[in-house]
Amino acid sequence: MSWGTELWDQYDTIATHTLKGIDFCERFTHFLKDRCSIELKYASELKKLVKSYQPKKKEEEEYQQYSWAARFWDVLKELHDLAGQHEVIAENTQGQVMKDVQSLISEMKQQRRKDLQDGAKVQDQLRESLAKLDKSRKNYEKAFKMAEKATDDYRKADADINLSRAEVEKTRNQMMIKNNQCDESKNEYAAQLQQTNQHQRDHYTQQMPSVFQQMQSMEENRINKIKSMVKQIADIERSVIPIINTCIDGMVKASDGISAEEDSKAVIDKYKSGFPIPADIPFEDLSNSSVIDTSNANGTPKNSLDNRKGTVSDKKKNRKDKKGGGGLFGIFTSSKATINKIIGLLGEESKEDFSDLPPNQQRKALNRKIDEFKKEIARETAEREGMLKMKDVYVNNPALGDPNALEKKIEENAQKIDSLQAEMRKYQGYLANMDAKPSPVGQRRNSLSDDSISQSSTNMEMSQTSLPGQPPVAANEPEVYTDEWPEPPRAIDDEEDHVGEFEHAEGDFDEEGFPVIGTCRALYIYEAGNEGSVAMTEGEEMFVLEQDQGDGWTRVRKHDNSEGFVPTSYIQCHFYDQDEV
């Protein structure tokens, strides 16, 4: 279908239609601009959302520990990448499609202007030819009327007998002139008519169809360009769909990576102190401390401890009062303090060997410190290798540099590596010492504290009522933990020496006043690592003098009468109170 043949008489309509096509292209440009603005705004809002929900610097460690937090962080990263794809859509649309549309609009405006000029020129030629034809026709019409009038005048003069022969001849000559003029006008009119018809045929069959064809080609080119641009927009969006799908798959993978069991284990690893659960609180029978022997004539208590600086119970009570209370309330207060200490581990300054931390937290802190030293040593070693290689290059090719200039740096690097290795060995020693003995013996609380004296006194009086030959029954001392490490062992004062003599007189206590409360068997070989501990061999039988007070050590007496502490986890204990019915 051709506009030149089908729309030969719709020149103005075609001109208006092509103008509408250009207007549409400009509107399409505005659409793309708004679309890109929306995509960029959406991407910006997504990135703001991701930024506002990013963990703070102090929360980053927690995000690394728990799967629910770490995977949510992964979702935020995927969402940030997804926002970036919307920016890609906007940038590619601006850089490709909008640029092509603007180029098309400029090209169409120039082409339309040229086509309209060509059409106007062709139409002007036709109008000029038609004007000439009209002029020649009017001249012919005028000449015909004048010739016709001259003929009528001659006929009248020839019929009039009053006119002379000369006047009649004059009228005839005038008629001949007018007829000749009429014939000339007629011939001009005929020639102009032929020329105008030829122009008109050329106009409607060649010239204007050519102009219309150019405008039709321009319009079809515009439509094809719009078609390709719409497809290009779709292709731009389709190109980012795989990446968007990858982001969505990453979110799904992140959700699959959330594990309640692992998070529960992480909570245990983070907050576990390593201390055992406090034992049951025993009943304190205060009446046993003031039993009166009726055989005494003066009525004073036999071997009573009340005549000392105070009763054992009073000492125990006073000690607990100084520490801020005892009994159940003391346990709850201590537990709360321990929990608060564990929670604040990362924010407080610890000792060099982290001995002020609970066992589990101490081990984690030491391992973390050792890992830091390993990374630093690896980095310094890699740097040293690089300098050595550079030195070899300088030696082989002195023009590149002076190898002696690197000597000082290599020496400093070696010293730094040695220093780091020494520091790492120091912390490895701390860790090895901790693994060998869960808590230092020197920090074990006083075994001859007022609580032990009270317990020994109670056990002594209970042993007087036991069956002959049966070992004395000892009650377990309650394990109350505070936010401070137990006091180190101290020497026994004079009054405590008297207590030891009294307890030894009964025959159920060791030389220093510790009751034999059970037996134990060594499960593993243990080499004594410090003062206060004793070595043992696998399967060795020993007497238990004092239970584990929560620091991982148990006091024992061997058959050669040597005493000391051994790791509780290395022995299997059997206590006499377990045999009591």
Sequence and secondary structure as in RCSB ss.txt:
>XXXX:A:sequence
MSWGTELWDQYDTIATHTLKGIDFCERFTHFLKDRCSIELKYASELKKLVKSYQPKKKEEEEYQQYSWAARFWDV
LKELHDLAGQHEVIAENTQGQVMKDVQSLISEMKQQRRKDLQDGAKVQDQLRESLAKLDKSRKNYEKAFKMAEKA
TDDYRKADADINLSRAEVEKTRNQMMIKNNQCDESKNEYAAQLQQTNQHQRDHYTQQMPSVFQQMQSMEENRINK
IKSMVKQIADIERSVIPIINTCIDGMVKASDGISAEEDSKAVIDKYKSGFPIPADIPFEDLSNSSVIDTSNANGT
PKNSLDNRKGTVSDKKKNRKDKKGGGGLFGIFTSSKATINKIIGLLGEESKEDFSDLPPNQQRKALNRKIDEFKK
EIARETAEREGMLKMKDVYVNNPALGDPNALEKKIEENAQKIDSLQAEMRKYQGYLANMDAKPSPVGQRRNSLSD
DSISQSSTNMEMSQTSLPGQPPVAANEPEVYTDEWPEPPRAIDDEEDHVGEFEHAEGDFDEEGFPVIGTCRALYI
YEAGNEGSVAMTEGEEMFVLEQDQGDGWTRVRKHDNSEGFVPTSYIQCHFYDQDEV
>XXXX:A:secstr
  HHHHSTT HHHHHHHHHHHHHHHHHHHHHHHHHHHHHHHHHHHHHHHHHHTS  GGGHHHHHH HHHHHHHHH
HHHHHHHHHHHHHHHHHIIIIIIHHHHHHHHHHHHHHHHHHHHHHHHHHHHHHHHHHHHHHHHHHHHHHHHHHHH
HHHHHHHHH TTS HHHHHHHHHHHHHHHHHHHHHHHHHHHHHHHHHHHHHHIIIIIHHHHHHHHHHHHHHHHHH
HHHHHHHHHHHHHHHHHHHHHHHHHHHHHHHT  HHHHHHHHHHHH              GGGGG   TT TT  
 TT STTSSS HHHHHHHHHHHTT  HHHHHHHHHHHHHHHHHTTTTS   TT TTS HHHHHHHHHHHHHHHHH
HHHHHHHHHHHHHHHHHHHHH GGG  GGGGHHHHHHHHHHHHHHHHHHHHHHHHHHHHHHSSS GGGS  TTSH
HHHHHHHHHHHHHTTS TT             SS         HHHHHHHHHHHHHTSB TTS B  EEEEESS 
B   STTB  B TT EEEEEE   SSSEEEEE TTS EEEEEGGGEEEEEGGGT  
